[in-house]
Amino acid sequence: MKRIAFAAICIAMAGLACLVGLTVSRSSTVTPSAAAAPSVTFKAQRITGPRPPKSGIDHNVVALGTVRLAMSAKQTAYVVSALRANAATVRTMVDNEVRCTWPGGSKNLVMGQNVYAGTGKDPRWEDIWVVTKFLLHPGVATTATCTAYARVASLYSQPSSVMIAGGSLRFADTSVANAANGKPLEYDMPYGDLPVDAKRRTLRQPALPVTAAPSGFRELSAFGDVDFQVCQRGVACDKNGSTTAKFTLIVNQWDSKGTHLCHSDATTSVTKTVPYWVHHAVVPLYKPHFKVSTAAGCAPKFSVYVRVDWLRGQPGAVQGTAVGLPDRRGSTTTHRSAMSHAYIVPA
């Protein structure tokens, strides 16, 4: 049995519990290229945020660090980028985007929120961590190159600046077990923000549908990362208000047909209040040690979703894939980056 240790990711985020590391054990053969876990630490630097343009998107896009990994066609890696931002001159958007590329392919994911000016009046929104993490599976023998970027923009009529105070990018694991079809157990929400409000009080997204895993796994670790937005586009909102919602990650095991539930577990619910001026905030959810049942009627088929319950305040939304992101400031080429997503790491 090969034991793969996940380094601890203990990030205090607006009252949420720490996201701790885990150790999983499984039968696997680790290639020599997967024996190392490349990582890079971000240097502290101040980044300028351009003022909002009359139309379109104007982000300052600054590369923070790059890691590379030679991978086999069957290999899946776990990518983690943690970014700390503070000391903004005025309210500023800060996104932590990771773009992984290889010949003929790519995978991108971005998470973020607005950081308040560093006045000391509201520390929880003035000094933030944004963690972007996902499974990487090129599906071919290749070398994957992953770069973390800070995407920064002023939210006032004048330019801003913000301190990227630290962080890192790394392959937290280089041999994550796949589903029975050879692909990762993961789901990225497509383009489009999904509303949750007084009329639509419950949303079950992001949601990994019922997926078969190889037999023999004893337990799972499940993750659901939500970028939650106050006020949907085109909806009237109180700029002095906020939205409050409850988030629960639910893991299910099914019968062989995937039609009857045989075992379920969930995280302790997390309640998050997002002020209008924060606009969007990351809600990371983590359920370790989901015990795989071998009882009669249970099969190695699993699903996972985040249940979002709107509680009060302004309308909210779960953000799907971002589109039209400039590759760099002033670039005419753009790309998509996934946002809210869910995934499973079998053990």
ZAVEX-772620 format. One record per residue (C-alpha): residue number from 1; residue in one letter; chain; x, y, z. Coordinates in nm, 2 decimals. Example, Ala and Ser with C-alpha at 12.3 -4.5 7.8 and 13.67 -1.06 7.14 Angstrom:
# residues 2
@num 1&residuo A&cadena A&u 1.23&v -0.45&w 0.78
@num 2&residuo S&cadena A&u 1.37&v -0.11&w 0.71
This chain:
# residues 347
@num 1&residuo M&cadena A&u 0.00&v 0.00&w 0.00
@num 2&residuo K&cadena A&u 0.14&v 0.34&w -0.10
@num 3&residuo R&cadena A&u 0.06&v 0.62&w 0.14
@num 4&residuo I&cadena A&u 0.03&v 0.97&w 0.00
@num 5&residuo A&cadena A&u 0.04&v 1.26&w 0.25
@num 6&residuo F&cadena A&u -0.15&v 1.58&w 0.17
@num 7&residuo A&cadena A&u 0.03&v 1.88&w 0.32
@num 8&residuo A&cadena A&u -0.19&v 2.08&w 0.56
@num 9&residuo I&cadena A&u -0.38&v 2.37&w 0.42
@num 10&residuo C&cadena A&u -0.48&v 2.56&w 0.73
@num 11&residuo I&cadena A&u -0.63&v 2.89&w 0.61
@num 12&residuo A&cadena A&u -0.85&v 3.11&w 0.83
@num 13&residuo M&cadena A&u -1.12&v 3.24&w 0.60
@num 14&residuo A&cadena A&u -1.39&v 3.47&w 0.75
@num 15&residuo G&cadena A&u -1.48&v 3.25&w 1.04
@num 16&residuo L&cadena A&u -1.47&v 2.92&w 0.85
@num 17&residuo A&cadena A&u -1.30&v 2.63&w 1.01
@num 18&residuo C&cadena A&u -0.94&v 2.55&w 0.90
@num 19&residuo L&cadena A&u -0.92&v 2.32&w 0.60
@num 20&residuo V&cadena A&u -0.68&v 2.06&w 0.72
@num 21&residuo G&cadena A&u -0.46&v 1.81&w 0.54
@num 22&residuo L&cadena A&u -0.54&v 1.44&w 0.52
@num 23&residuo T&cadena A&u -0.36&v 1.12&w 0.47
@num 24&residuo V&cadena A&u -0.50&v 0.86&w 0.24
@num 25&residuo S&cadena A&u -0.38&v 0.51&w 0.16
@num 26&residuo R&cadena A&u -0.44&v 0.32&w -0.16
@num 27&residuo S&cadena A&u -0.29&v 0.06&w -0.39
@num 28&residuo S&cadena A&u -0.11&v 0.25&w -0.67
@num 29&residuo T&cadena A&u 0.22&v 0.26&w -0.86
@num 30&residuo V&cadena A&u 0.38&v 0.60&w -0.84
@num 31&residuo T&cadena A&u 0.60&v 0.68&w -1.14
@num 32&residuo P&cadena A&u 0.94&v 0.83&w -1.08
@num 33&residuo S&cadena A&u 0.82&v 1.17&w -1.21
@num 34&residuo A&cadena A&u 0.54&v 1.17&w -0.95
@num 35&residuo A&cadena A&u 0.79&v 1.11&w -0.66
@num 36&residuo A&cadena A&u 0.86&v 1.48&w -0.62
@num 37&residuo A&cadena A&u 0.60&v 1.74&w -0.53
@num 38&residuo P&cadena A&u 0.71&v 2.07&w -0.70
@num 39&residuo S&cadena A&u 0.62&v 2.39&w -0.52
@num 40&residuo V&cadena A&u 0.69&v 2.76&w -0.53
@num 41&residuo T&cadena A&u 0.64&v 3.03&w -0.27
@num 42&residuo F&cadena A&u 0.51&v 3.37&w -0.38
@num 43&residuo K&cadena A&u 0.72&v 3.67&w -0.31
@num 44&residuo A&cadena A&u 0.55&v 3.96&w -0.13
@num 45&residuo Q&cadena A&u 0.47&v 4.24&w -0.38
@num 46&residuo R&cadena A&u 0.23&v 4.53&w -0.43
@num 47&residuo I&cadena A&u 0.02&v 4.51&w -0.74
@num 48&residuo T&cadena A&u -0.17&v 4.79&w -0.91
@num 49&residuo G&cadena A&u -0.54&v 4.76&w -0.99
@num 50&residuo P&cadena A&u -0.67&v 4.95&w -1.30
@num 51&residuo R&cadena A&u -0.98&v 5.16&w -1.26
@num 52&residuo P&cadena A&u -1.31&v 5.01&w -1.40
@num 53&residuo P&cadena A&u -1.33&v 5.06&w -1.78
@num 54&residuo K&cadena A&u -1.63&v 5.20&w -1.96
@num 55&residuo S&cadena A&u -1.69&v 4.86&w -2.11
@num 56&residuo G&cadena A&u -1.53&v 4.52&w -2.11
@num 57&residuo I&cadena A&u -1.27&v 4.38&w -1.86
@num 58&residuo D&cadena A&u -0.95&v 4.55&w -1.75
@num 59&residuo H&cadena A&u -0.75&v 4.33&w -1.50
@num 60&residuo N&cadena A&u -0.39&v 4.36&w -1.41
@num 61&residuo V&cadena A&u -0.27&v 3.99&w -1.45
@num 62&residuo V&cadena A&u 0.05&v 3.92&w -1.26
@num 63&residuo A&cadena A&u 0.22&v 3.58&w -1.26
@num 64&residuo L&cadena A&u 0.31&v 3.47&w -0.91
@num 65&residuo G&cadena A&u 0.49&v 3.14&w -0.96
@num 66&residuo T&cadena A&u 0.51&v 2.83&w -1.19
@num 67&residuo V&cadena A&u 0.54&v 2.46&w -1.12
@num 68&residuo R&cadena A&u 0.59&v 2.17&w -1.37
@num 69&residuo L&cadena A&u 0.52&v 1.80&w -1.35
@num 70&residuo A&cadena A&u 0.59&v 1.52&w -1.59
@num 71&residuo M&cadena A&u 0.28&v 1.30&w -1.60
@num 72&residuo S&cadena A&u 0.17&v 0.97&w -1.75
@num 73&residuo A&cadena A&u -0.15&v 0.94&w -1.95
@num 74&residuo K&cadena A&u -0.33&v 0.79&w -1.65
@num 75&residuo Q&cadena A&u -0.20&v 1.02&w -1.38
@num 76&residuo T&cadena A&u -0.40&v 1.28&w -1.19
@num 77&residuo A&cadena A&u -0.24&v 1.54&w -0.97
@num 78&residuo Y&cadena A&u -0.39&v 1.77&w -0.70
@num 79&residuo V&cadena A&u -0.30&v 2.14&w -0.75
@num 80&residuo V&cadena A&u -0.33&v 2.39&w -0.46
@num 81&residuo S&cadena A&u -0.26&v 2.76&w -0.48
@num 82&residuo A&cadena A&u -0.30&v 2.97&w -0.16
@num 83&residuo L&cadena A&u -0.28&v 3.35&w -0.19
@num 84&residuo R&cadena A&u -0.29&v 3.62&w 0.09
@num 85&residuo A&cadena A&u -0.39&v 3.97&w 0.00
@num 86&residuo N&cadena A&u -0.42&v 4.28&w 0.23
@num 87&residuo A&cadena A&u -0.33&v 4.65&w 0.27
@num 88&residuo A&cadena A&u -0.54&v 4.76&w -0.03
@num 89&residuo T&cadena A&u -0.55&v 5.14&w -0.09
@num 90&residuo V&cadena A&u -0.92&v 5.12&w -0.19
@num 91&residuo R&cadena A&u -1.16&v 4.83&w -0.23
@num 92&residuo T&cadena A&u -1.00&v 4.60&w -0.49
@num 93&residuo M&cadena A&u -1.09&v 4.28&w -0.66
@num 94&residuo V&cadena A&u -0.84&v 4.00&w -0.60
@num 95&residuo D&cadena A&u -0.86&v 3.67&w -0.79
@num 96&residuo N&cadena A&u -0.63&v 3.37&w -0.74
@num 97&residuo E&cadena A&u -0.62&v 3.20&w -1.09
@num 98&residuo V&cadena A&u -0.43&v 2.89&w -1.18
@num 99&residuo R&cadena A&u -0.38&v 2.80&w -1.54
@num 100&residuo C&cadena A&u -0.23&v 2.47&w -1.63
@num 101&residuo T&cadena A&u -0.12&v 2.39&w -1.99
@num 102&residuo W&cadena A&u 0.04&v 2.11&w -2.19
@num 103&residuo P&cadena A&u 0.08&v 2.06&w -2.56
@num 104&residuo G&cadena A&u -0.27&v 2.05&w -2.70
@num 105&residuo G&cadena A&u -0.46&v 2.11&w -2.37
@num 106&residuo S&cadena A&u -0.52&v 2.33&w -2.07
@num 107&residuo K&cadena A&u -0.72&v 2.35&w -1.75
@num 108&residuo N&cadena A&u -0.79&v 2.68&w -1.56
@num 109&residuo L&cadena A&u -0.96&v 2.76&w -1.23
@num 110&residuo V&cadena A&u -1.02&v 3.10&w -1.06
@num 111&residuo M&cadena A&u -1.15&v 3.19&w -0.72
@num 112&residuo G&cadena A&u -1.16&v 3.53&w -0.56
@num 113&residuo Q&cadena A&u -1.33&v 3.82&w -0.38
@num 114&residuo N&cadena A&u -1.31&v 4.19&w -0.32
@num 115&residuo V&cadena A&u -1.07&v 4.30&w -0.04
@num 116&residuo Y&cadena A&u -1.15&v 4.62&w 0.16
@num 117&residuo A&cadena A&u -0.91&v 4.91&w 0.20
@num 118&residuo G&cadena A&u -0.66&v 4.84&w 0.48
@num 119&residuo T&cadena A&u -0.80&v 5.08&w 0.74
@num 120&residuo G&cadena A&u -0.83&v 4.83&w 1.03
@num 121&residuo K&cadena A&u -1.20&v 4.89&w 1.06
@num 122&residuo D&cadena A&u -1.31&v 4.55&w 0.92
@num 123&residuo P&cadena A&u -1.01&v 4.31&w 0.94
@num 124&residuo R&cadena A&u -1.20&v 4.00&w 0.81
@num 125&residuo W&cadena A&u -1.25&v 4.17&w 0.47
@num 126&residuo E&cadena A&u -0.92&v 4.36&w 0.47
@num 127&residuo D&cadena A&u -0.68&v 4.07&w 0.51
@num 128&residuo I&cadena A&u -0.79&v 3.76&w 0.31
@num 129&residuo W&cadena A&u -0.67&v 3.42&w 0.20
@num 130&residuo V&cadena A&u -0.80&v 3.29&w -0.14
@num 131&residuo V&cadena A&u -0.73&v 2.92&w -0.20
@num 132&residuo T&cadena A&u -0.77&v 2.77&w -0.55
@num 133&residuo K&cadena A&u -0.75&v 2.39&w -0.57
@num 134&residuo F&cadena A&u -0.84&v 2.12&w -0.82
@num 135&residuo L&cadena A&u -0.76&v 1.79&w -0.98
@num 136&residuo L&cadena A&u -0.54&v 1.80&w -1.30
@num 137&residuo H&cadena A&u -0.56&v 1.51&w -1.55
@num 138&residuo P&cadena A&u -0.42&v 1.59&w -1.90
@num 139&residuo G&cadena A&u -0.50&v 1.23&w -2.01
@num 140&residuo V&cadena A&u -0.18&v 1.20&w -2.21
@num 141&residuo A&cadena A&u 0.18&v 1.15&w -2.13
@num 142&residuo T&cadena A&u 0.31&v 1.50&w -2.11
@num 143&residuo T&cadena A&u 0.46&v 1.77&w -1.89
@num 144&residuo A&cadena A&u 0.20&v 2.00&w -1.73
@num 145&residuo T&cadena A&u 0.30&v 2.36&w -1.65
@num 146&residuo C&cadena A&u 0.09&v 2.54&w -1.39
@num 147&residuo T&cadena A&u 0.11&v 2.91&w -1.32
@num 148&residuo A&cadena A&u -0.07&v 3.10&w -1.05
@num 149&residuo Y&cadena A&u -0.18&v 3.46&w -1.13
@num 150&residuo A&cadena A&u -0.32&v 3.74&w -0.93
@num 151&residuo R&cadena A&u -0.60&v 3.91&w -1.12
@num 152&residuo V&cadena A&u -0.64&v 4.26&w -0.97
@num 153&residuo A&cadena A&u -0.88&v 4.55&w -1.05
@num 154&residuo S&cadena A&u -0.98&v 4.87&w -0.87
@num 155&residuo L&cadena A&u -1.34&v 4.91&w -0.78
@num 156&residuo Y&cadena A&u -1.32&v 5.29&w -0.75
@num 157&residuo S&cadena A&u -1.28&v 5.56&w -1.01
@num 158&residuo Q&cadena A&u -0.91&v 5.58&w -0.93
@num 159&residuo P&cadena A&u -0.65&v 5.30&w -0.96
@num 160&residuo S&cadena A&u -0.58&v 5.10&w -0.65
@num 161&residuo S&cadena A&u -0.30&v 4.88&w -0.52
@num 162&residuo V&cadena A&u -0.30&v 4.58&w -0.30
@num 163&residuo M&cadena A&u -0.03&v 4.38&w -0.13
@num 164&residuo I&cadena A&u 0.01&v 4.01&w -0.22
@num 165&residuo A&cadena A&u 0.15&v 3.93&w 0.12
@num 166&residuo G&cadena A&u 0.24&v 3.57&w 0.05
@num 167&residuo G&cadena A&u 0.12&v 3.23&w -0.06
@num 168&residuo S&cadena A&u 0.23&v 2.93&w -0.26
@num 169&residuo L&cadena A&u 0.15&v 2.70&w -0.55
@num 170&residuo R&cadena A&u 0.22&v 2.33&w -0.53
@num 171&residuo F&cadena A&u 0.13&v 1.98&w -0.64
@num 172&residuo A&cadena A&u -0.01&v 1.87&w -0.30
@num 173&residuo D&cadena A&u -0.04&v 1.51&w -0.44
@num 174&residuo T&cadena A&u 0.08&v 1.37&w -0.77
@num 175&residuo S&cadena A&u -0.10&v 1.03&w -0.77
@num 176&residuo V&cadena A&u -0.48&v 1.08&w -0.70
@num 177&residuo A&cadena A&u -0.69&v 0.77&w -0.78
@num 178&residuo N&cadena A&u -0.94&v 0.81&w -1.07
@num 179&residuo A&cadena A&u -1.30&v 0.70&w -1.13
@num 180&residuo A&cadena A&u -1.36&v 0.37&w -1.31
@num 181&residuo N&cadena A&u -1.36&v 0.55&w -1.64
@num 182&residuo G&cadena A&u -1.00&v 0.66&w -1.58
@num 183&residuo K&cadena A&u -1.10&v 1.03&w -1.53
@num 184&residuo P&cadena A&u -1.10&v 1.23&w -1.20
@num 185&residuo L&cadena A&u -1.41&v 1.23&w -0.98
@num 186&residuo E&cadena A&u -1.48&v 1.60&w -1.03
@num 187&residuo Y&cadena A&u -1.73&v 1.85&w -1.17
@num 188&residuo D&cadena A&u -1.69&v 2.21&w -1.27
@num 189&residuo M&cadena A&u -2.00&v 2.43&w -1.30
@num 190&residuo P&cadena A&u -2.05&v 2.55&w -1.65
@num 191&residuo Y&cadena A&u -2.09&v 2.92&w -1.75
@num 192&residuo G&cadena A&u -2.38&v 3.10&w -1.58
@num 193&residuo D&cadena A&u -2.45&v 3.22&w -1.23
@num 194&residuo L&cadena A&u -2.73&v 3.02&w -1.05
@num 195&residuo P&cadena A&u -2.96&v 3.23&w -0.83
@num 196&residuo V&cadena A&u -3.06&v 3.15&w -0.47
@num 197&residuo D&cadena A&u -3.30&v 3.39&w -0.31
@num 198&residuo A&cadena A&u -3.65&v 3.43&w -0.15
@num 199&residuo K&cadena A&u -3.81&v 3.26&w -0.44
@num 200&residuo R&cadena A&u -3.55&v 2.99&w -0.50
@num 201&residuo R&cadena A&u -3.44&v 2.92&w -0.15
@num 202&residuo T&cadena A&u -3.24&v 2.60&w -0.21
@num 203&residuo L&cadena A&u -2.97&v 2.52&w -0.47
@num 204&residuo R&cadena A&u -2.78&v 2.20&w -0.51
@num 205&residuo Q&cadena A&u -2.47&v 2.31&w -0.69
@num 206&residuo P&cadena A&u -2.19&v 2.24&w -0.77
@num 207&residuo A&cadena A&u -2.29&v 1.87&w -0.80
@num 208&residuo L&cadena A&u -2.09&v 1.57&w -0.92
@num 209&residuo P&cadena A&u -2.34&v 1.32&w -1.06
@num 210&residuo V&cadena A&u -2.34&v 0.95&w -0.97
@num 211&residuo T&cadena A&u -2.00&v 0.82&w -1.08
@num 212&residuo A&cadena A&u -1.85&v 0.47&w -1.05
@num 213&residuo A&cadena A&u -1.52&v 0.43&w -0.88
@num 214&residuo P&cadena A&u -1.30&v 0.12&w -0.88
@num 215&residuo S&cadena A&u -1.37&v -0.13&w -0.61
@num 216&residuo G&cadena A&u -1.15&v -0.16&w -0.31
@num 217&residuo F&cadena A&u -1.16&v 0.20&w -0.17
@num 218&residuo R&cadena A&u -1.21&v 0.21&w 0.20
@num 219&residuo E&cadena A&u -1.29&v 0.58&w 0.23
@num 220&residuo L&cadena A&u -1.32&v 0.91&w 0.04
@num 221&residuo S&cadena A&u -1.24&v 1.27&w 0.10
@num 222&residuo A&cadena A&u -1.49&v 1.51&w -0.07
@num 223&residuo F&cadena A&u -1.45&v 1.88&w -0.15
@num 224&residuo G&cadena A&u -1.69&v 2.15&w -0.26
@num 225&residuo D&cadena A&u -1.56&v 2.50&w -0.33
@num 226&residuo V&cadena A&u -1.82&v 2.77&w -0.40
@num 227&residuo D&cadena A&u -1.77&v 3.12&w -0.52
@num 228&residuo F&cadena A&u -2.08&v 3.28&w -0.37
@num 229&residuo Q&cadena A&u -2.20&v 3.62&w -0.50
@num 230&residuo V&cadena A&u -2.43&v 3.87&w -0.34
@num 231&residuo C&cadena A&u -2.69&v 4.01&w -0.59
@num 232&residuo Q&cadena A&u -2.73&v 3.86&w -0.94
@num 233&residuo R&cadena A&u -2.66&v 4.06&w -1.25
@num 234&residuo G&cadena A&u -2.95&v 4.28&w -1.35
@num 235&residuo V&cadena A&u -3.12&v 4.24&w -1.01
@num 236&residuo A&cadena A&u -3.19&v 4.55&w -0.80
@num 237&residuo C&cadena A&u -2.99&v 4.53&w -0.47
@num 238&residuo D&cadena A&u -2.94&v 4.74&w -0.16
@num 239&residuo K&cadena A&u -2.58&v 4.85&w -0.16
@num 240&residuo N&cadena A&u -2.59&v 4.88&w 0.22
@num 241&residuo G&cadena A&u -2.72&v 4.52&w 0.24
@num 242&residuo S&cadena A&u -2.58&v 4.17&w 0.24
@num 243&residuo T&cadena A&u -2.69&v 3.81&w 0.16
@num 244&residuo T&cadena A&u -2.67&v 3.52&w 0.41
@num 245&residuo A&cadena A&u -2.68&v 3.16&w 0.31
@num 246&residuo K&cadena A&u -2.60&v 2.82&w 0.46
@num 247&residuo F&cadena A&u -2.37&v 2.57&w 0.29
@num 248&residuo T&cadena A&u -2.35&v 2.20&w 0.34
@num 249&residuo L&cadena A&u -2.14&v 1.94&w 0.15
@num 250&residuo I&cadena A&u -2.32&v 1.61&w 0.11
@num 251&residuo V&cadena A&u -2.16&v 1.28&w 0.00
@num 252&residuo N&cadena A&u -2.37&v 0.99&w -0.12
@num 253&residuo Q&cadena A&u -2.30&v 0.62&w -0.20
@num 254&residuo W&cadena A&u -2.54&v 0.43&w -0.43
@num 255&residuo D&cadena A&u -2.64&v 0.09&w -0.54
@num 256&residuo S&cadena A&u -2.50&v -0.07&w -0.86
@num 257&residuo K&cadena A&u -2.76&v 0.10&w -1.08
@num 258&residuo G&cadena A&u -2.71&v 0.44&w -0.92
@num 259&residuo T&cadena A&u -3.08&v 0.47&w -0.84
@num 260&residuo H&cadena A&u -3.10&v 0.39&w -0.47
@num 261&residuo L&cadena A&u -2.91&v 0.56&w -0.20
@num 262&residuo C&cadena A&u -2.74&v 0.33&w 0.05
@num 263&residuo H&cadena A&u -2.51&v 0.55&w 0.25
@num 264&residuo S&cadena A&u -2.48&v 0.93&w 0.31
@num 265&residuo D&cadena A&u -2.28&v 1.18&w 0.52
@num 266&residuo A&cadena A&u -2.24&v 1.55&w 0.53
@num 267&residuo T&cadena A&u -2.03&v 1.83&w 0.67
@num 268&residuo T&cadena A&u -2.14&v 2.06&w 0.95
@num 269&residuo S&cadena A&u -2.32&v 2.34&w 0.78
@num 270&residuo V&cadena A&u -2.14&v 2.67&w 0.73
@num 271&residuo T&cadena A&u -2.33&v 3.00&w 0.74
@num 272&residuo K&cadena A&u -2.18&v 3.29&w 0.53
@num 273&residuo T&cadena A&u -2.29&v 3.65&w 0.51
@num 274&residuo V&cadena A&u -2.15&v 3.84&w 0.22
@num 275&residuo P&cadena A&u -2.18&v 4.23&w 0.21
@num 276&residuo Y&cadena A&u -2.27&v 4.40&w -0.11
@num 277&residuo W&cadena A&u -1.93&v 4.56&w -0.14
@num 278&residuo V&cadena A&u -1.74&v 4.23&w -0.09
@num 279&residuo H&cadena A&u -1.95&v 4.11&w -0.39
@num 280&residuo H&cadena A&u -1.83&v 3.75&w -0.40
@num 281&residuo A&cadena A&u -1.65&v 3.53&w -0.15
@num 282&residuo V&cadena A&u -1.51&v 3.18&w -0.15
@num 283&residuo V&cadena A&u -1.68&v 2.91&w 0.06
@num 284&residuo P&cadena A&u -1.46&v 2.60&w 0.08
@num 285&residuo L&cadena A&u -1.62&v 2.28&w 0.22
@num 286&residuo Y&cadena A&u -1.43&v 1.96&w 0.31
@num 287&residuo K&cadena A&u -1.56&v 1.61&w 0.42
@num 288&residuo P&cadena A&u -1.27&v 1.37&w 0.50
@num 289&residuo H&cadena A&u -1.30&v 1.00&w 0.59
@num 290&residuo F&cadena A&u -1.63&v 0.92&w 0.43
@num 291&residuo K&cadena A&u -1.65&v 0.55&w 0.50
@num 292&residuo V&cadena A&u -1.72&v 0.34&w 0.19
@num 293&residuo S&cadena A&u -1.99&v 0.08&w 0.28
@num 294&residuo T&cadena A&u -1.96&v -0.28&w 0.17
@num 295&residuo A&cadena A&u -2.31&v -0.37&w 0.29
@num 296&residuo A&cadena A&u -2.54&v -0.56&w 0.06
@num 297&residuo G&cadena A&u -2.69&v -0.33&w -0.20
@num 298&residuo C&cadena A&u -2.40&v -0.08&w -0.18
@num 299&residuo A&cadena A&u -2.17&v -0.03&w -0.48
@num 300&residuo P&cadena A&u -1.87&v 0.19&w -0.54
@num 301&residuo K&cadena A&u -2.08&v 0.46&w -0.69
@num 302&residuo F&cadena A&u -2.07&v 0.81&w -0.55
@num 303&residuo S&cadena A&u -2.21&v 1.16&w -0.59
@num 304&residuo V&cadena A&u -2.13&v 1.48&w -0.40
@num 305&residuo Y&cadena A&u -2.30&v 1.82&w -0.40
@num 306&residuo V&cadena A&u -2.31&v 2.15&w -0.21
@num 307&residuo R&cadena A&u -2.66&v 2.24&w -0.07
@num 308&residuo V&cadena A&u -2.69&v 2.62&w -0.06
@num 309&residuo D&cadena A&u -2.98&v 2.74&w 0.15
@num 310&residuo W&cadena A&u -3.07&v 3.11&w 0.12
@num 311&residuo L&cadena A&u -3.15&v 3.25&w 0.46
@num 312&residuo R&cadena A&u -3.20&v 3.62&w 0.44
@num 313&residuo G&cadena A&u -3.10&v 3.96&w 0.29
@num 314&residuo Q&cadena A&u -3.03&v 4.03&w -0.07
@num 315&residuo P&cadena A&u -3.05&v 3.78&w -0.35
@num 316&residuo G&cadena A&u -2.74&v 3.56&w -0.40
@num 317&residuo A&cadena A&u -2.59&v 3.34&w -0.67
@num 318&residuo V&cadena A&u -2.34&v 3.06&w -0.71
@num 319&residuo Q&cadena A&u -2.09&v 3.15&w -0.98
@num 320&residuo G&cadena A&u -2.02&v 2.92&w -1.27
@num 321&residuo T&cadena A&u -1.73&v 2.93&w -1.52
@num 322&residuo A&cadena A&u -1.59&v 3.27&w -1.59
@num 323&residuo V&cadena A&u -1.56&v 3.36&w -1.97
@num 324&residuo G&cadena A&u -1.38&v 3.62&w -2.16
@num 325&residuo L&cadena A&u -1.09&v 3.66&w -1.92
@num 326&residuo P&cadena A&u -0.80&v 3.84&w -2.08
@num 327&residuo D&cadena A&u -0.49&v 3.63&w -2.09
@num 328&residuo R&cadena A&u -0.29&v 3.94&w -1.96
@num 329&residuo R&cadena A&u -0.37&v 4.31&w -1.93
@num 330&residuo G&cadena A&u -0.45&v 4.46&w -2.27
@num 331&residuo S&cadena A&u -0.46&v 4.11&w -2.43
@num 332&residuo T&cadena A&u -0.69&v 4.05&w -2.72
@num 333&residuo T&cadena A&u -0.68&v 3.68&w -2.64
@num 334&residuo T&cadena A&u -0.91&v 3.55&w -2.37
@num 335&residuo H&cadena A&u -0.99&v 3.22&w -2.19
@num 336&residuo R&cadena A&u -1.24&v 3.05&w -1.96
@num 337&residuo S&cadena A&u -1.17&v 2.96&w -1.60
@num 338&residuo A&cadena A&u -1.39&v 2.73&w -1.39
@num 339&residuo M&cadena A&u -1.51&v 2.86&w -1.05
@num 340&residuo S&cadena A&u -1.75&v 2.67&w -0.83
@num 341&residuo H&cadena A&u -1.66&v 2.29&w -0.84
@num 342&residuo A&cadena A&u -1.68&v 1.97&w -0.65
@num 343&residuo Y&cadena A&u -1.45&v 1.67&w -0.64
@num 344&residuo I&cadena A&u -1.37&v 1.34&w -0.47
@num 345&residuo V&cadena A&u -1.03&v 1.19&w -0.37
@num 346&residuo P&cadena A&u -1.07&v 0.81&w -0.31
@num 347&residuo A&cadena A&u -0.86&v 0.62&w -0.07
